């Protein structure tokens, strides 16, 4: 078992299998909001599903519209159970 210590930006409790990416993720165009699949070509997690996972990635990239994709994933119950980033920024 590996333990990651972090500060919370949004309080809560979550658990799930860790899905770890060494590269940033773009939710706008990189994650399918209807399935939760990572569809960005060449991304290390291409083809993986974020639903119910603890998604660990360095930071977000791309447009702030990605937050709407996260919202749609949540409405469809396909969102990650938690997201852990090395850098917090406005995109995520």
C-alpha positions in Angstrom: 0.0 0.0 0.0 1.3 3.4 -0.9 0.3 6.5 1.1 0.1 10.0 -0.4 -0.1 13.0 1.9 -1.8 16.0 0.5 -3.8 19.0 1.4 -7.5 19.0 0.6 -9.1 21.8 -1.5 -12.5 20.2 -1.2 -13.3 18.3 2.0 -14.7 14.8 1.8 -14.0 11.1 1.9 -13.3 9.0 -1.2 -11.9 5.7 -2.1 -11.2 3.7 -5.2 -8.5 2.2 -7.3 -5.7 4.6 -8.1 -5.4 5.6 -11.8 -2.0 7.3 -12.0 -0.8 9.4 -14.9 2.7 10.9 -15.2 1.3 13.4 -17.7 -1.4 16.2 -17.4 -5.0 15.4 -18.4 -7.3 17.6 -20.5 -10.9 16.8 -19.7 -12.1 18.9 -22.7 -11.4 16.7 -25.6 -9.3 14.2 -23.6 -12.0 12.5 -21.7 -15.3 11.3 -23.2 -18.1 12.8 -21.0 -20.6 10.1 -22.0 -18.4 7.1 -21.0 -15.6 8.3 -18.8 -12.9 6.9 -21.1 -9.7 8.8 -21.7 -9.6 9.3 -25.4 -6.7 11.6 -25.9 -4.5 10.0 -28.5 -1.1 9.0 -27.2 -1.9 9.7 -23.5 -0.4 7.1 -21.2 -3.9 6.4 -19.9 -5.6 6.3 -23.3 -8.5 3.8 -23.1 -8.7 3.8 -19.3 -11.9 4.8 -17.6 -11.9 7.4 -14.8 -15.3 6.4 -13.3 -15.0 5.7 -9.6 -11.2 5.9 -9.6 -8.9 8.0 -7.6 -7.4 9.9 -10.5 -3.8 11.0 -9.8 -2.1 13.3 -12.3 0.3 16.3 -12.1 -2.1 19.0 -13.2 -4.8 19.8 -15.8 -4.2 21.2 -19.3 -6.3 22.7 -21.9 -9.4 24.8 -21.6 -11.4 25.7 -18.5 -14.3 24.2 -20.4 -13.0 20.9 -19.0 -14.8 21.7 -15.7 -18.1 21.3 -17.6 -16.9 17.8 -18.7 -16.2 16.9 -15.1 -19.7 18.2 -14.2 -21.3 16.1 -16.9 -19.3 13.0 -15.7 -20.6 13.6 -12.2 -24.2 13.9 -13.5 -23.8 10.6 -15.3 -22.1 9.0 -12.2 -18.9 8.5 -14.3 -16.7 11.0 -12.5 -13.5 10.0 -10.6 -14.2 9.4 -6.8 -11.3 11.8 -6.2 -8.6 13.7 -8.0 -5.1 14.3 -6.6 -2.8 16.8 -8.3 0.8 17.9 -7.8 -0.2 21.5 -8.7 -3.6 23.0 -8.1 -4.7 25.4 -10.9 -7.9 26.8 -12.2 -8.3 24.3 -15.1 -9.2 21.5 -12.8 
